[in-house]
Amino acid sequence: MAKIKLVDTGWSMIPEGNYTFKITKADYNEDFGKMEISMVTKSGQTHNERFSLITKKGNANEGAMKAFSYFAKTALGNFDVEEIDPADLEGCYLSARVEHVESETISEKTGEPFVNVRLQDMKSAVSFGGDTQATDEEESDEEVDLDDFLD
């Protein structure tokens, strides 16, 4: 029987651990209140965060608004900001612990639960820094003294 060579699909779930992400794209569909943030790690792994800021009835989705506000303020490193243009997030860095959470929803195709990637312990970052990933034993919470950048 003939064998078919398989190719890399280009996608894999980011393993659990600590990462720094660079926000590469922030798309906001104002008509539907859908915000999608595209991010990449130093090693090229990608992750998307999605926020539904408006309910199906057209009202503000308060939970999503709070989650997005925290995400945006953390990425910008500014908790005093009151409004932003989504493009303001592009180029910002964010460090977080990646955690996998099994959903109660079972896939009809595989019979297995869906796994969601959650970003926990988010912190503002200024660059990718050193390592692309640190395990729990090897924290990558290197603090940057901003006074070093002032003349």
C-alpha positions, 0 to 999 in steps of 0.5 A: 500500500502506498504511503502519503507523506504528511506535512507540518500543519503549522499549528500546535497548542502552546505548552503550559509555562511562562511566556512573553508575547508580542501583540502583532494585531488587534482587530475590532469589529465595532458592529458586532463588538468582537475584539481579536488580539493576535500575539506571538512568542519569541520562538514564533508560537501564536496565540489569539485572545478573543473578547465579545464586548457586546451581547447578542442583544446589543448591550455592553458585555460587562464581564468581557469589558472588564477582562479586555480592560484588564488585558489592555491596561496590562499590555500598555503598562498603564492602569490610568488609561480610560480609552484606547484605539485597538491599534495602540496595543500592537507592538506591546509585550505581555508576560503570562503563565499559559494554563490549559483548562479542559472544557465540559464540552466534548468534541463529537469528532474525538470524544475528548473534551476541548482544551482552552488556553488561558493566560494567567498572572499577566504582567506588562513587559518591555520586550521578549527578554531572555528565554522564550519559555521558562518552566515553573522551576525557572521563573522568568519574572526579571524586573526591569528598572525603567530608571536605567533608560532615563538620562 
